[in-house]
């Protein structure tokens, strides 16, 4: 089969999956990020939320919309899954999470929860749901979970999933701030 035809067929299959993709946990529903959540993402992804993260706070809603478009394209290309995290019973928007580089042997987990939902272990539950999905659907060696050393709550997420600290390195984020990164590797529990 012609490689362009194969690529188009794969893209069509992925587009169909985009509409039906979801991960359910006890309290949460993870769905692909979409423009429906642009306003909430823009409002909640503020300087305090991004303090320990690589991305910077969006300057305007257009930055958030570009992120959503790029995330959707990454899904369609089979490179990443970026989700919104919703409270299952009310569909309240809680944050976003994802698995990046799913087309490699070492995909990378990422998560953030809005400030008003901190302290409920939603991040831990969402990442556990993403990992469970990866265990069933991806052929990976390990999942990377890089986190700023100072971000204790996020480090606890990795450790709760059996993550092993394997690297420490400095990394400058988009705001120009140098972060001390602790990279955990989380292995499949087959």
The 8 nearest C-alpha neighbors of each residue, nearest first, counted from 0:
[[1, 2, 5, 4, 3, 6, 8, 7],
 [0, 2, 4, 3, 5, 6, 7, 8],
 [1, 3, 5, 4, 6, 0, 7, 8],
 [4, 2, 6, 5, 1, 7, 8, 0],
 [3, 5, 7, 1, 2, 6, 8, 0],
 [6, 4, 2, 8, 3, 7, 9, 1],
 [7, 5, 3, 9, 8, 4, 10, 2],
 [6, 8, 10, 4, 9, 5, 3, 11],
 [7, 9, 5, 11, 10, 6, 4, 12],
 [10, 8, 12, 6, 11, 7, 13, 5],
 [9, 11, 7, 13, 8, 12, 75, 6],
 [12, 10, 14, 8, 13, 9, 7, 15],
 [13, 11, 9, 15, 10, 14, 8, 16],
 [12, 14, 16, 10, 75, 15, 11, 17],
 [15, 13, 17, 11, 16, 12, 75, 10],
 [14, 16, 12, 13, 17, 18, 11, 19],
 [17, 15, 13, 19, 14, 18, 20, 12],
 [18, 16, 14, 20, 15, 19, 13, 31],
 [19, 17, 16, 15, 20, 14, 31, 21],
 [18, 20, 16, 17, 21, 15, 30, 31],
 [21, 19, 17, 16, 18, 30, 31, 22],
 [22, 20, 30, 29, 19, 23, 28, 31],
 [21, 23, 29, 28, 128, 24, 30, 20],
 [24, 22, 28, 27, 29, 21, 25, 128],
 [23, 25, 27, 26, 128, 28, 22, 124],
 [24, 26, 27, 23, 87, 124, 28, 128],
 [27, 25, 87, 24, 86, 28, 88, 23],
 [28, 26, 87, 86, 24, 85, 23, 25],
 [27, 29, 23, 85, 87, 22, 84, 86],
 [30, 28, 84, 22, 21, 83, 82, 85],
 [31, 29, 21, 82, 83, 32, 20, 28],
 [32, 30, 82, 81, 83, 33, 17, 20],
 [31, 33, 82, 83, 81, 30, 67, 34],
 [34, 32, 35, 36, 67, 31, 37, 71],
 [33, 35, 37, 36, 67, 64, 32, 68],
 [34, 36, 33, 37, 38, 32, 39, 40],
 [37, 35, 34, 39, 38, 33, 40, 32],
 [38, 36, 34, 40, 39, 35, 41, 64],
 [39, 37, 41, 40, 36, 42, 60, 35],
 [40, 38, 42, 41, 36, 37, 43, 92],
 [39, 41, 37, 43, 42, 38, 44, 36],
 [40, 42, 38, 39, 44, 43, 63, 60],
 [41, 43, 39, 40, 44, 38, 45, 37],
 [42, 44, 40, 45, 41, 113, 39, 48],
 [45, 43, 41, 40, 48, 42, 56, 49],
 [44, 46, 48, 56, 47, 43, 49, 42],
 [47, 45, 49, 48, 56, 50, 44, 55],
 [46, 48, 50, 45, 49, 44, 114, 51],
 [49, 47, 45, 46, 50, 44, 113, 114],
 [48, 50, 52, 46, 47, 51, 55, 45],
 [49, 51, 47, 48, 52, 46, 55, 53],
 [52, 50, 49, 147, 150, 53, 178, 48],
 [51, 53, 49, 54, 50, 172, 147, 55],
 [52, 54, 172, 173, 55, 51, 49, 171],
 [55, 53, 173, 52, 172, 56, 49, 174],
 [54, 56, 173, 174, 49, 57, 53, 172],
 [55, 57, 45, 46, 44, 49, 58, 54],
 [58, 56, 62, 59, 55, 63, 41, 60],
 [57, 59, 56, 62, 60, 61, 63, 55],
 [60, 58, 61, 57, 62, 63, 41, 56],
 [59, 61, 63, 62, 41, 64, 57, 38],
 [60, 62, 64, 63, 59, 65, 58, 57],
 [63, 61, 65, 60, 57, 64, 59, 66],
 [64, 62, 66, 60, 65, 61, 41, 37],
 [63, 65, 61, 67, 66, 62, 37, 68],
 [64, 66, 68, 62, 63, 67, 69, 61],
 [67, 65, 63, 69, 64, 68, 70, 62],
 [66, 68, 70, 64, 65, 69, 71, 33],
 [69, 67, 65, 71, 70, 66, 72, 64],
 [70, 68, 72, 66, 71, 67, 73, 65],
 [71, 69, 73, 67, 72, 68, 66, 81],
 [72, 70, 74, 68, 73, 69, 67, 75],
 [71, 73, 69, 75, 74, 70, 76, 68],
 [74, 72, 70, 78, 76, 79, 71, 75],
 [75, 73, 71, 77, 79, 72, 80, 76],
 [76, 74, 72, 13, 77, 73, 10, 14],
 [75, 77, 73, 74, 78, 72, 10, 13],
 [76, 78, 74, 75, 79, 73, 102, 101],
 [79, 77, 73, 101, 100, 102, 76, 74],
 [80, 78, 99, 74, 73, 101, 100, 98],
 [79, 81, 98, 97, 74, 82, 99, 31],
 [82, 80, 97, 31, 96, 32, 70, 79],
 [83, 81, 31, 32, 30, 96, 95, 29],
 [82, 84, 95, 32, 30, 29, 94, 31],
 [83, 85, 29, 94, 95, 93, 28, 92],
 [86, 84, 92, 90, 28, 91, 93, 27],
 [85, 87, 27, 90, 91, 89, 88, 26],
 [86, 88, 27, 28, 26, 90, 89, 85],
 [87, 89, 86, 90, 26, 27, 91, 85],
 [90, 88, 91, 86, 87, 85, 92, 27],
 [91, 89, 86, 85, 87, 88, 92, 28],
 [92, 90, 86, 85, 89, 93, 87, 88],
 [91, 93, 85, 94, 84, 90, 86, 83],
 [94, 92, 84, 85, 113, 112, 91, 116],
 [95, 93, 112, 84, 113, 111, 83, 92],
 [96, 94, 83, 84, 82, 111, 110, 112],
 [97, 95, 110, 82, 109, 81, 111, 83],
 [96, 98, 81, 80, 109, 82, 108, 99],
 [97, 99, 108, 80, 107, 79, 106, 109],
 [98, 100, 79, 107, 101, 106, 97, 80],
 [99, 101, 106, 78, 102, 79, 103, 107],
 [102, 100, 106, 78, 103, 79, 99, 98],
 [101, 103, 100, 78, 77, 104, 106, 79],
 [104, 102, 101, 105, 100, 106, 139, 78],
 [103, 105, 139, 140, 106, 138, 141, 102],
 [106, 104, 141, 142, 103, 139, 140, 143],
 [105, 107, 100, 101, 142, 99, 103, 143],
 [108, 106, 143, 99, 98, 142, 144, 100],
 [109, 107, 98, 144, 97, 143, 99, 142],
 [108, 110, 97, 96, 98, 107, 144, 111],
 [111, 109, 96, 95, 97, 122, 112, 108],
 [110, 112, 95, 94, 96, 113, 122, 109],
 [111, 113, 94, 93, 122, 114, 116, 95],
 [112, 114, 94, 115, 116, 93, 43, 111],
 [113, 115, 117, 116, 112, 48, 43, 47],
 [114, 116, 113, 117, 93, 112, 118, 43],
 [117, 115, 114, 113, 93, 119, 118, 112],
 [118, 116, 114, 119, 115, 112, 113, 120],
 [117, 119, 120, 116, 121, 115, 114, 152],
 [118, 120, 121, 117, 116, 122, 123, 124],
 [121, 119, 123, 122, 118, 124, 117, 125],
 [122, 120, 124, 123, 119, 125, 112, 117],
 [123, 121, 125, 120, 124, 126, 112, 110],
 [122, 124, 156, 120, 126, 121, 125, 127],
 [123, 125, 121, 127, 122, 126, 128, 120],
 [126, 124, 128, 122, 127, 123, 121, 129],
 [125, 127, 129, 128, 123, 124, 130, 122],
 [126, 128, 130, 124, 125, 129, 123, 131],
 [129, 127, 125, 131, 126, 130, 24, 124],
 [128, 130, 126, 132, 127, 131, 133, 125],
 [131, 129, 133, 127, 132, 128, 126, 134],
 [130, 132, 134, 128, 133, 129, 127, 135],
 [131, 133, 129, 130, 135, 134, 136, 128],
 [134, 132, 130, 137, 136, 135, 131, 129],
 [135, 133, 131, 132, 136, 187, 137, 130],
 [134, 136, 132, 133, 137, 131, 138, 130],
 [137, 135, 133, 134, 132, 138, 131, 139],
 [138, 136, 133, 139, 134, 135, 101, 132],
 [137, 139, 104, 136, 140, 134, 133, 135],
 [140, 138, 104, 141, 137, 105, 103, 106],
 [139, 141, 104, 105, 186, 138, 142, 187],
 [142, 140, 186, 105, 185, 139, 184, 143],
 [141, 143, 185, 106, 105, 107, 184, 186],
 [144, 142, 107, 184, 183, 106, 108, 145],
 [143, 145, 183, 108, 182, 107, 184, 146],
 [146, 144, 182, 181, 183, 143, 180, 147],
 [145, 147, 180, 181, 148, 182, 144, 154],
 [146, 148, 180, 150, 149, 179, 51, 178],
 [147, 149, 180, 150, 179, 181, 146, 151],
 [148, 150, 147, 151, 51, 179, 146, 154],
 [151, 149, 147, 148, 153, 152, 154, 51],
 [150, 152, 154, 153, 149, 155, 148, 147],
 [153, 151, 155, 154, 150, 156, 149, 122],
 [154, 152, 156, 155, 151, 150, 146, 157],
 [153, 155, 151, 157, 156, 152, 150, 158],
 [154, 156, 158, 152, 153, 157, 159, 151],
 [157, 155, 153, 123, 159, 154, 158, 152],
 [158, 156, 162, 154, 160, 155, 159, 183],
 [157, 159, 162, 155, 161, 160, 156, 154],
 [160, 158, 156, 157, 161, 155, 162, 123],
 [161, 159, 158, 157, 162, 156, 185, 127],
 [162, 160, 158, 159, 185, 163, 157, 186],
 [163, 161, 185, 158, 157, 184, 183, 160],
 [162, 164, 183, 184, 165, 161, 185, 158],
 [163, 165, 183, 182, 166, 184, 162, 181],
 [164, 166, 183, 182, 163, 184, 167, 181],
 [167, 165, 182, 181, 164, 168, 183, 180],
 [168, 166, 181, 180, 182, 179, 169, 165],
 [167, 169, 180, 179, 170, 166, 181, 182],
 [170, 168, 179, 178, 180, 177, 171, 167],
 [169, 171, 178, 177, 172, 179, 168, 180],
 [170, 172, 177, 176, 175, 178, 169, 173],
 [171, 173, 53, 175, 174, 176, 177, 170],
 [172, 174, 55, 175, 54, 53, 171, 176],
 [175, 173, 172, 176, 55, 54, 171, 53],
 [174, 176, 172, 173, 171, 177, 55, 178],
 [177, 175, 171, 172, 174, 178, 173, 170],
 [176, 178, 171, 170, 172, 169, 175, 179],
 [179, 177, 170, 169, 180, 147, 171, 176],
 [178, 180, 169, 147, 148, 168, 170, 181],
 [181, 179, 147, 168, 146, 167, 148, 169],
 [180, 182, 167, 146, 148, 145, 166, 147],
 [183, 181, 145, 166, 144, 164, 165, 180],
 [182, 184, 164, 144, 163, 162, 165, 143],
 [183, 185, 143, 162, 163, 142, 141, 144],
 [186, 184, 162, 142, 141, 161, 183, 143],
 [185, 187, 141, 142, 188, 184, 140, 162],
 [186, 188, 189, 134, 141, 185, 140, 139],
 [189, 187, 186, 134, 185, 131, 161, 160],
 [188, 187, 134, 186, 135, 131, 138, 133]]
